[in-house]
Amino acid sequence: MLSKYVIPGSRVEIQEIGRKKLSDQTEQKKTYQTKVVDIISEDRIEVLMPMEKTKLILLPVNAQFDLYFYTSSGLFQCVASVIDRYKSNNQYILLMELISNLRKFQRREYYRLSCALEMSSRLLEKEEIEAIENNSSLIVPGLPLKRSVIVDISGGGLRFVANYAYEPDSLIYCKYNLVTGGAAREYVLISKVLTVKELDNRPGVYEHRVQYINIDTEDREEIIRFIFEEERKYRKKEKGL
């Protein structure tokens, strides 16, 4: 079944099975983006060793991970174990063995698309936070916004960089534009800051990971549609179509 859907070059997300507690209410798994190098057999694959910035991530041998494959037939998931690490043709490779069946995966909101999109944001005012706590909506108009750049986006949240830093667990107002179905639309979403870190190679620039709060189904589906439209464009460009 593996070779029926997954091919060399397929994008794959490697995700920790264990969960990391970030706050009293939020948990997050560490994930790495990479791609399939070769299909060795129906239960063994080679993938590029993932990197963060210019640093190789040495995933431990015998450790188990969730794998998510992005294919022309949709998203597929399985559990796999790292059985070897080596260098081949100037590439650093992980040899992984599937230890569960490959299955179609429907939770598309967790697929993150790398991008470069302008965003404006600010901290929520006290009355806006109180409204959220009371399951209502209130946006104070006309307040100044700070600029930032979204570097990846999903149906569940986004990652952005800025020359300022919010505090973890802050609630922020986010505004950005997406083009779906040939039409541009402005999105105004409330998000919770999960993590903040200063970039090693860019002092004074901070990476934020945020999760949408109370996003409605229509907005989430439109964001997912944008992501898959962009992914299709990328695949066509890769194939020279």
C-alpha positions as CSV (number, residue, x, y, z in Angstrom):
1,M,0.0,0.0,0.0
2,L,2.9,2.4,0.8
3,S,4.3,2.5,-2.8
4,K,0.7,3.0,-4.1
5,Y,0.5,6.5,-2.6
6,V,4.0,7.6,-1.5
7,I,6.8,8.3,-4.0
8,P,10.3,9.7,-3.7
9,G,10.0,13.4,-3.2
10,S,6.7,13.2,-1.3
11,R,6.6,15.6,1.6
12,V,6.6,14.0,5.0
13,E,6.1,15.4,8.5
14,I,7.8,13.6,11.4
15,Q,6.0,14.2,14.7
16,E,6.9,13.1,18.2
17,I,4.5,10.7,19.7
18,G,5.1,12.0,23.2
19,R,3.5,15.3,24.2
20,K,5.1,18.4,25.7
21,K,3.2,20.4,28.2
22,L,3.5,24.1,27.4
23,S,0.9,25.6,29.8
24,D,-2.0,24.5,32.0
25,Q,-4.2,24.2,28.9
26,T,-1.9,23.7,25.9
27,E,0.2,20.8,24.7
28,Q,2.3,20.6,21.6
29,K,4.3,18.0,19.8
30,K,7.6,18.6,18.1
31,T,7.4,18.2,14.4
32,Y,9.9,18.2,11.5
33,Q,9.3,18.8,7.8
34,T,11.3,16.7,5.3
35,K,10.8,14.5,2.2
36,V,11.0,10.9,1.1
37,V,14.2,9.9,-0.6
38,D,13.4,6.3,-1.6
39,I,10.9,3.5,-1.0
40,I,13.1,0.5,0.0
41,S,10.1,-1.9,0.5
42,E,6.5,-1.8,1.6
43,D,7.6,-1.2,5.2
44,R,10.9,0.6,4.9
45,I,11.7,4.1,3.5
46,E,14.6,6.5,3.4
47,V,13.8,10.1,4.3
48,L,16.1,13.2,4.4
49,M,17.3,13.9,7.9
50,P,15.4,16.9,9.0
51,M,17.0,20.3,9.6
52,E,16.3,23.4,11.7
53,K,18.0,26.4,10.1
54,T,21.3,24.8,9.1
55,K,21.5,22.2,11.9
56,L,20.8,18.5,11.3
57,I,18.3,17.0,13.7
58,L,19.7,13.6,14.8
59,L,16.6,11.7,15.7
60,P,17.6,8.7,17.9
61,V,17.8,5.2,16.5
62,N,14.9,3.0,17.7
63,A,12.7,6.0,18.6
64,Q,9.2,5.9,17.2
65,F,7.4,8.8,15.5
66,D,4.1,9.6,13.7
67,L,4.7,10.1,10.0
68,Y,2.3,12.2,7.9
69,F,2.7,11.8,4.1
70,Y,1.3,14.5,1.8
71,T,0.4,12.9,-1.5
72,S,-1.7,13.5,-4.6
73,S,-4.3,11.2,-3.0
74,G,-4.5,13.1,0.3
75,L,-2.9,12.9,3.7
76,F,-1.7,9.5,5.0
77,Q,-0.4,8.6,8.5
78,C,1.5,5.7,10.1
79,V,3.9,5.1,13.0
80,A,7.5,4.4,12.1
81,S,10.8,3.7,13.9
82,V,14.2,5.0,13.1
83,I,16.4,2.0,12.4
84,D,19.5,3.6,11.0
85,R,21.2,7.0,10.1
86,Y,23.8,7.4,7.4
87,K,25.2,9.6,4.6
88,S,24.5,8.6,1.0
89,N,25.2,10.7,-2.2
90,N,26.0,13.7,0.0
91,Q,22.7,13.4,1.7
92,Y,22.0,12.6,5.4
93,I,19.5,9.9,5.5
94,L,17.1,8.3,8.1
95,L,16.1,4.7,7.4
96,M,12.7,4.2,8.9
97,E,10.5,1.1,9.3
98,L,6.8,1.3,9.4
99,I,5.3,-0.4,12.4
100,S,1.7,0.4,11.8
101,N,-0.6,0.3,8.7
102,L,-0.7,3.3,6.5
103,R,-4.1,5.0,6.8
104,K,-5.9,7.9,5.3
105,F,-5.8,10.9,7.7
106,Q,-8.5,13.5,7.6
107,R,-7.3,16.2,10.1
108,R,-5.9,18.5,7.4
109,E,-5.9,21.5,9.7
110,Y,-2.5,20.4,11.1
111,Y,-0.6,20.5,7.8
112,R,1.7,23.6,7.8
113,L,2.5,25.4,4.6
114,S,5.8,27.4,4.5
115,C,5.1,30.9,3.2
116,A,6.0,34.6,3.6
117,L,2.8,36.6,4.3
118,E,2.5,40.0,5.9
119,M,0.5,40.1,9.1
120,S,-0.5,42.8,11.6
121,S,-1.1,42.0,15.3
122,R,-1.5,43.4,18.8
123,L,-2.2,42.3,22.3
124,L,-5.9,42.0,23.2
125,E,-7.3,44.6,25.5
126,K,-8.7,43.6,28.9
127,E,-12.3,43.9,27.8
128,E,-11.7,41.8,24.7
129,I,-10.2,39.0,26.9
130,E,-13.2,39.2,29.2
131,A,-15.5,38.9,26.3
132,I,-13.7,35.7,25.1
133,E,-14.0,34.3,28.7
134,N,-17.7,35.0,28.6
135,N,-18.0,33.2,25.2
136,S,-18.8,36.4,23.3
137,S,-17.0,38.5,20.8
138,L,-15.7,42.1,21.1
139,I,-13.0,43.8,19.0
140,V,-11.9,47.3,19.9
141,P,-11.5,49.2,16.6
142,G,-8.7,51.5,15.6
143,L,-5.9,50.3,17.9
144,P,-2.3,50.4,16.5
145,L,-1.0,47.2,15.0
146,K,2.5,45.8,14.7
147,R,3.9,44.3,11.5
148,S,5.3,40.8,11.2
149,V,5.7,38.0,8.7
150,I,4.0,34.6,8.7
151,V,6.5,31.9,7.9
152,D,4.1,28.9,8.1
153,I,0.4,28.5,8.4
154,S,-2.1,25.7,9.1
155,G,-5.8,25.4,9.8
156,G,-4.9,25.3,13.5
157,G,-2.5,28.1,13.9
158,L,0.6,29.8,12.4
159,R,4.2,30.7,13.0
160,F,5.5,34.3,12.5
161,V,8.6,36.3,13.0
162,A,8.9,39.9,14.2
163,N,11.3,42.4,15.7
164,Y,9.4,42.3,19.0
165,A,8.3,39.5,21.3
166,Y,4.9,38.7,22.9
167,E,4.8,36.8,26.2
168,P,3.8,33.0,26.0
169,D,0.1,32.5,26.8
170,S,-0.7,36.0,25.6
171,L,-3.9,36.4,23.5
172,I,-3.3,38.4,20.4
173,Y,-5.4,39.9,17.5
174,C,-4.0,38.8,14.1
175,K,-5.0,40.2,10.7
176,Y,-3.7,39.0,7.3
177,N,-4.9,38.4,3.8
178,L,-5.2,35.1,1.8
179,V,-6.2,34.5,-1.8
180,T,-8.5,31.4,-2.3
181,G,-10.5,30.6,-5.4
182,G,-8.9,33.6,-7.1
183,A,-10.4,36.1,-4.6
184,A,-8.6,37.9,-1.7
185,R,-10.0,38.0,1.7
186,E,-9.0,39.5,5.0
187,Y,-8.9,37.3,8.1
188,V,-9.1,38.7,11.6
189,L,-8.4,35.9,14.1
190,I,-7.7,35.7,17.9
191,S,-4.8,33.5,18.7
192,K,-2.9,32.3,21.8
193,V,0.9,32.5,21.8
194,L,2.3,29.1,22.5
195,T,6.1,29.6,22.3
196,V,8.5,32.5,21.6
197,K,12.2,32.3,20.9
198,E,14.9,34.6,19.6
199,L,16.4,33.4,16.3
200,D,20.0,32.2,16.7
201,N,21.2,33.8,13.5
202,R,19.1,37.0,13.7
203,P,19.5,38.8,17.1
204,G,16.4,40.9,17.9
205,V,14.1,38.8,15.7
206,Y,11.6,36.5,17.5
207,E,9.8,33.5,16.2
208,H,6.2,33.0,17.6
209,R,4.0,29.9,17.4
210,V,0.4,30.6,17.9
211,Q,-2.9,28.7,18.0
212,Y,-6.2,30.1,16.8
213,I,-8.9,30.6,19.5
214,N,-12.6,30.1,18.8
215,I,-12.0,30.0,15.0
216,D,-15.2,29.2,13.1
217,T,-15.5,26.3,10.7
218,E,-15.8,28.4,7.6
219,D,-12.6,30.4,8.3
220,R,-10.7,27.2,9.1
221,E,-11.9,25.4,5.9
222,E,-10.9,28.5,3.8
223,I,-7.5,28.5,5.3
224,I,-7.1,24.8,4.6
225,R,-8.3,25.4,1.0
226,F,-5.7,28.1,0.6
227,I,-3.0,25.8,1.9
228,F,-3.9,23.0,-0.5
229,E,-4.2,25.3,-3.5
230,E,-0.7,26.6,-2.8
231,E,0.5,23.1,-2.4
232,R,-0.9,22.1,-5.8
233,K,0.7,25.1,-7.4
234,Y,4.1,24.1,-5.8
235,R,3.7,20.5,-7.1
236,K,2.9,21.8,-10.6
237,K,5.9,24.1,-10.5
238,E,8.2,21.2,-9.4
239,K,6.9,19.1,-12.3
240,G,7.4,22.0,-14.7
241,L,3.7,22.0,-15.7
